Amino acid sequence: MFDFTSQLFFQNYNKGNNSQQLLKEVEHAWQKHFPDELFDYRFQDDALFYNYENDLRFGQIFNIFAILSLLISFMGLFGLIGFNIQKRTKEIGIRKVLGSSSAQIIQLVSKRYLKLILIAAVFAIPLAALSMNEWLATFSYRTALEVWYFIYAIAIVLAFAFVIVLARAFKPALTNPANILKEE
């Protein structure tokens, strides 16, 4: 007896082969052995894509909103630092007259914001870990959350925040203190 299932389910073909010709052969064999049944086929990669299509779409939307939220937060940080520096220009001028270096001025301005970001990270990491574990629990095969993922995220945010602080604090730190105090 002809073992049709082994031919049907274990037919190996490479992407380079003519898949249309192969489909015609399989359909012909199907009609020969199961004339009353409808020939319905799917490629495995299409079936897998269909199963994860919603997750892929969710990931794309999530990435877009994550980037937007980061841009908005960094723009807010940029404005907040600018406002703080403008408010403290007299203090910066007096510190420079008393001998503070530009690095000390930048450290004075940046220390406060970097501390706030670290405090926010302490609250955000457990919430992110819990929500990620809940989401990952819905998958049959899942990856484990590593501590390094969160450390990398914090390091990247701190690096961007420090660059923003440097961009805003660099000009007042290098300005002549006489000019700063004269304007105030």
Contacts in CASP RR format, 6 or more apart in sequence:
PFRMAT RR
TARGET T0000
AUTHOR 0000-0000-0000
METHOD contacts of the structure
MODEL  1
MFDFTSQLFFQNYNKGNNSQQLLKEVEHAWQKHFPDELFDYRFQDDALFY
NYENDLRFGQIFNIFAILSLLISFMGLFGLIGFNIQKRTKEIGIRKVLGS
SSAQIIQLVSKRYLKLILIAAVFAIPLAALSMNEWLATFSYRTALEVWYF
IYAIAIVLAFAFVIVLARAFKPALTNPANILKEE
2 33 0 8 1.000
4 29 0 8 1.000
4 33 0 8 1.000
7 29 0 8 1.000
8 26 0 8 1.000
8 29 0 8 1.000
8 30 0 8 1.000
11 22 0 8 1.000
11 26 0 8 1.000
13 19 0 8 1.000
13 22 0 8 1.000
23 41 0 8 1.000
26 39 0 8 1.000
26 41 0 8 1.000
27 39 0 8 1.000
27 41 0 8 1.000
30 37 0 8 1.000
30 39 0 8 1.000
31 39 0 8 1.000
49 56 0 8 1.000
70 157 0 8 1.000
70 160 0 8 1.000
74 160 0 8 1.000
74 161 0 8 1.000
74 164 0 8 1.000
77 113 0 8 1.000
77 161 0 8 1.000
77 164 0 8 1.000
78 164 0 8 1.000
78 167 0 8 1.000
78 168 0 8 1.000
79 168 0 8 1.000
80 113 0 8 1.000
81 109 0 8 1.000
81 113 0 8 1.000
81 164 0 8 1.000
81 165 0 8 1.000
81 168 0 8 1.000
81 169 0 8 1.000
82 168 0 8 1.000
84 109 0 8 1.000
85 92 0 8 1.000
85 109 0 8 1.000
85 168 0 8 1.000
85 169 0 8 1.000
85 172 0 8 1.000
88 109 0 8 1.000
89 172 0 8 1.000
89 180 0 8 1.000
89 183 0 8 1.000
89 184 0 8 1.000
90 180 0 8 1.000
90 181 0 8 1.000
90 184 0 8 1.000
92 105 0 8 1.000
92 108 0 8 1.000
92 172 0 8 1.000
92 173 0 8 1.000
92 177 0 8 1.000
92 180 0 8 1.000
93 172 0 8 1.000
93 177 0 8 1.000
93 180 0 8 1.000
93 181 0 8 1.000
94 177 0 8 1.000
94 181 0 8 1.000
95 104 0 8 1.000
95 105 0 8 1.000
95 108 0 8 1.000
96 105 0 8 1.000
96 173 0 8 1.000
96 177 0 8 1.000
96 180 0 8 1.000
97 177 0 8 1.000
97 181 0 8 1.000
100 108 0 8 1.000
102 170 0 8 1.000
102 173 0 8 1.000
102 174 0 8 1.000
103 173 0 8 1.000
105 169 0 8 1.000
105 172 0 8 1.000
105 173 0 8 1.000
106 165 0 8 1.000
106 166 0 8 1.000
106 169 0 8 1.000
106 170 0 8 1.000
106 173 0 8 1.000
109 165 0 8 1.000
109 168 0 8 1.000
109 169 0 8 1.000
110 162 0 8 1.000
110 165 0 8 1.000
110 166 0 8 1.000
110 169 0 8 1.000
113 161 0 8 1.000
113 165 0 8 1.000
114 158 0 8 1.000
114 161 0 8 1.000
114 162 0 8 1.000
114 165 0 8 1.000
117 154 0 8 1.000
117 157 0 8 1.000
117 158 0 8 1.000
117 161 0 8 1.000
118 154 0 8 1.000
118 158 0 8 1.000
121 150 0 8 1.000
121 154 0 8 1.000
121 157 0 8 1.000
125 150 0 8 1.000
125 154 0 8 1.000
128 150 0 8 1.000
129 145 0 8 1.000
129 150 0 8 1.000
132 145 0 8 1.000
133 145 0 8 1.000
136 142 0 8 1.000
136 143 0 8 1.000
136 145 0 8 1.000
172 180 0 8 1.000
END
